[in-house]
Amino acid sequence: MRLTILFGALLALFACGDGLGPLTVGEPYLLWRVNGQPIPWTTPPSDSQYIPTTITEGSVTILNGTVAERSESFGRWVLDANGDSIPLFSAWSHTAAYRRQSDLLILNYFAFTPGAFGPSQAAETLYISPRGGLTLRETGLVPPLDSIVRVYCTTSSC
């Protein structure tokens, strides 16, 4: 009897020890927070390097055992030739080969073009929380915004 209990405890320990256990295929991990704030999130107006941008939605989806997709929608208010403020909305989606390492998910994008709409780097590392949420920290931005931290969740992981 004791051997059965010990075996069951060891099985449960090893089954739950994988940091990627909670990840699921096909269910999108929706963008939940950016820099600790809920969506929609807008870059600081004091950031004079860029026209303030509002991130309105985003997701990371594990498509199968080797491919994932990250997408994002955003908008900006710009002035037209008449001086009227008009919204410009855009969205992008990129697929990537992914590699799992303990509590990391590394995305290597298939069609990466520097400066184009999409991820800012050809490869991104997302950290997997113990509950299965994903966190992406984008660095290399111009101060005062030196990084953007995105948190993605399924309904069960946050």
Legacy VTK file of the C-alpha trace (Angstrom):
# vtk DataFile Version 3.0
C-alpha trace
ASCII
DATASET POLYDATA
POINTS 158 float
0.000 0.000 0.000
2.783 2.443 0.925
4.538 1.667 -2.355
1.371 2.526 -4.286
1.010 5.861 -2.459
4.697 6.657 -2.999
4.447 5.769 -6.697
1.327 7.955 -7.083
3.012 10.904 -5.349
6.123 10.602 -7.531
4.008 10.350 -10.665
2.086 13.497 -9.714
5.312 15.337 -8.918
6.922 14.536 -12.260
3.730 15.082 -14.256
3.333 18.601 -12.839
7.000 19.534 -12.919
7.105 20.559 -16.592
6.860 24.356 -16.947
5.077 23.872 -20.286
2.454 21.485 -18.974
-0.293 24.148 -18.950
0.235 25.262 -22.569
-2.460 24.192 -24.981
-2.555 23.835 -28.740
-5.120 25.896 -30.658
-6.399 28.037 -27.786
-5.229 31.645 -28.120
-3.394 33.290 -25.267
-5.000 36.738 -25.352
-3.108 39.912 -24.562
-4.316 40.830 -21.095
-1.930 43.537 -19.841
0.814 45.796 -21.191
3.264 47.299 -18.689
0.885 46.312 -15.890
-2.109 48.119 -17.424
-5.203 46.515 -18.996
-5.879 46.586 -22.731
-6.279 48.966 -24.532
-2.875 50.422 -23.657
-1.353 53.604 -25.061
2.306 54.617 -25.192
3.103 57.570 -22.932
2.302 60.950 -24.542
5.679 62.229 -23.306
7.371 59.812 -25.696
8.124 62.388 -28.389
10.057 59.892 -30.518
6.838 58.235 -31.731
3.229 59.155 -32.459
1.359 57.732 -29.437
0.097 54.255 -30.290
-2.729 52.297 -28.663
-2.467 48.507 -28.557
-6.054 47.279 -28.750
-5.639 43.495 -28.824
-3.129 40.734 -29.351
-2.625 37.010 -29.010
-0.185 34.117 -29.110
-1.527 30.807 -30.421
0.318 27.500 -30.394
-0.810 26.081 -33.761
0.808 22.636 -33.485
3.890 20.934 -32.035
6.337 23.237 -33.864
4.540 26.395 -35.083
3.030 29.337 -33.192
1.455 32.630 -34.276
1.625 36.051 -32.626
-0.687 38.861 -33.677
-1.459 42.385 -32.563
-3.851 45.228 -33.424
-3.132 48.877 -32.761
-4.212 52.382 -33.671
-2.864 55.927 -33.844
-4.481 59.335 -34.132
-2.850 61.458 -36.830
-3.561 64.821 -38.400
-4.715 64.886 -42.018
-3.968 67.672 -44.530
-6.889 69.748 -43.156
-5.608 69.489 -39.583
-8.367 67.075 -38.583
-7.477 64.224 -36.252
-8.244 60.832 -37.796
-7.685 57.325 -36.454
-5.472 54.867 -38.321
-5.872 51.255 -37.285
-3.691 48.353 -38.311
-3.000 44.746 -37.420
-0.306 42.184 -38.062
0.130 38.449 -37.633
3.348 36.434 -37.943
3.987 32.710 -37.682
7.086 31.311 -36.083
8.831 28.061 -35.363
8.929 27.636 -31.612
11.207 25.826 -29.231
10.375 24.916 -25.661
12.953 25.176 -22.902
11.777 24.584 -19.344
9.755 27.728 -18.570
10.580 29.508 -21.864
8.902 29.586 -25.262
11.258 30.859 -27.981
9.658 32.091 -31.213
11.748 32.322 -34.421
9.686 34.187 -37.017
9.605 32.829 -40.574
9.153 36.172 -42.375
10.801 38.858 -40.277
11.492 42.277 -41.807
13.171 44.889 -39.581
11.126 48.093 -39.349
7.935 46.523 -40.741
4.708 46.042 -38.781
5.177 43.018 -36.581
7.578 41.758 -33.988
10.542 44.006 -33.306
13.047 41.143 -33.450
13.467 37.974 -35.516
13.312 35.865 -32.333
11.408 36.508 -29.108
11.480 34.736 -25.753
8.271 34.405 -23.796
8.363 33.336 -20.151
5.802 30.773 -19.042
4.230 31.439 -15.656
3.526 28.554 -13.269
-0.188 28.884 -14.169
0.514 28.834 -17.916
0.346 32.525 -18.840
2.982 33.984 -21.170
5.086 37.122 -20.627
7.023 38.906 -23.372
9.441 41.748 -22.619
10.335 43.866 -25.653
13.491 45.907 -25.085
15.656 48.318 -27.053
13.105 51.124 -27.185
13.851 54.837 -26.923
13.490 56.402 -23.415
11.319 57.178 -21.580
9.809 53.866 -22.737
12.780 51.491 -22.465
10.697 48.308 -22.613
7.180 46.980 -23.120
6.030 43.980 -21.083
3.084 42.063 -22.514
1.172 39.411 -20.527
-0.913 36.845 -22.449
-3.445 34.545 -20.789
-6.082 31.980 -21.538
-9.214 32.174 -19.431
-7.786 29.476 -17.169
-4.210 30.818 -16.865
-4.793 34.239 -15.254
LINES 1 159
158 0 1 2 3 4 5 6 7 8 9 10 11 12 13 14 15 16 17 18 19 20 21 22 23 24 25 26 27 28 29 30 31 32 33 34 35 36 37 38 39 40 41 42 43 44 45 46 47 48 49 50 51 52 53 54 55 56 57 58 59 60 61 62 63 64 65 66 67 68 69 70 71 72 73 74 75 76 77 78 79 80 81 82 83 84 85 86 87 88 89 90 91 92 93 94 95 96 97 98 99 100 101 102 103 104 105 106 107 108 109 110 111 112 113 114 115 116 117 118 119 120 121 122 123 124 125 126 127 128 129 130 131 132 133 134 135 136 137 138 139 140 141 142 143 144 145 146 147 148 149 150 151 152 153 154 155 156 157
